[in-house]
Amino acid sequence: MLRLDDTDSDNNDDSTVLGAWMDDLRKLLSPWIPANQTEPWNEGPLISSTIAGKHRDLARLLMDHGAAYYCFASAGELEAYRQQLAAEGKPERPGRLWRDRSNDEVQRRRQNGDPY
């Protein structure tokens, strides 16, 4: 299966980029494509942005069951967290700044419409 992650909207603002990727992949992989196969992959391409709604639904389900949490950290706060980990010689990992926040604080931020 070929999966293309196009969910970074800051870096994927040109719809022609996807077509160019596909053309380049076909050319690159053409020597290995069986004669009876029209594409170099058996399934796909699966384009991440087309299933973003499913990802959101699953994330909400996980959060509703306490298996994930809302994070309201800003980009600056996350960058400071990464720098702190680097300074401490720790490996970079997802930000855990909101993991242990109270449910009341999370609900207040959600009601305010704060981005997460």
Secondary structure, 3 states (H helix, E strand, C coil): CCEECCCCCCCCCCCHHHHHHHHHHHHHHHHHCCCCCCCCCCCCCEEHHHHHHHHHHHHHHHHHCCCCCCCCCCHHHHHHHHHHHHHCCCCCCCCCCCCCCCHHHHHHHHHCCCCC
